[in-house]
């Protein structure tokens, strides 16, 4: 026998069966202990900020934050407080996502 055979003495099929048995027993043990999977838990409540009926909102990624479909870009044009009127209008329209 060479060294490779000594290190890999378990056959592939037996190894896969062992892994499957461990996975099944772990799931059964966690279920018996009262742990719930993500699919079994109640989804978290969605977070709404500055919600207006005239604006549509979408869930932002994997967060529960409801972001306005429009994003207000706060680039160099807003430097020095020159465009506070634009920010006020955006907020009144229901925009709650500002790109800074």
N, C-alpha and C positions, 0 to 999 in steps of 0.2 A: 504494500500500500504506500502511496506517496502522501506528502503532507496535505495536499488538497483534499484527498478522500477522508483524512482524519478530521479536518475542520468541518466538513459538510457531511456528517454521518447521517443526519435525518433526511429522509427522502422528501422531495418536493410535495407530493400528494399528502403525506402525513402532516407536513408543516402547514399547508393550507387548511386542512381539517382542524388542526389545533387552533389556528387563528380564528376560524369560524366559530368554534366552540367557546373561545374566550369572548368574542364579541357578543354572542347570544347570551352567555351567562352574565356579562357585565350589564347588558340592557335589562335583563330580568331583575338583577340585583338592584339597579337604580330605580326601576319601576316599583319594586317592593318597598324600597326605602322612602318612596313618596316624591322623588325627583321627577320633574316634567321636562319634556323636550321643548324646544322652541315652538314647534307646531301645536303643542298642547297648551301653551300658556296664552293668556289673554293678551292681545296686542296692546301696546302702550297707547295712551291718549295722544291725539294729534295736537301740536302746539300751533296756535294761531296768534299772530301779532298784527295789529292795525288792519284787521279784516274789514273790507268794504264790499258791499254787494256788487259794485260795478267792476270789480277786479276778479280774475280767476286765479286760483292758487293750485299748486302742485306740491306733492311731498318731495322734499329735497333729499335725494339719495337714500341712504339707509337711516337717516335721522327721522324724527317725527315732526320736524318743522315744516309748516306749510308756507312755501315761498311764493311770492307773487310771480306770475309768468313774465312780467316785465322786470328787468334789472336796471337800476339807475346807475350809470357810470359816473363816478366822481373823479374825473380826470383833472388835468391842470387848469381847465377853464373855471373850476370852482375855487381855485386858490384865492386866499385873501377875503373870503366872504362876499365875493361879487355876485354870486348866484343863489343867494338864500331864497329868493322868490321861487326859483326852479325846484329847490329841495322841498319847500312848503307845498307846492302844487303836487309833486310826486307823492308826498306823504298823504295829502288829502285824497289822492286818487287810489290809495290803498297799496302803494308799492312799499314792500318791507324788506327788499333785498337790494343793498347798496354795494357796488363794487368800488372799493377804495384803493 
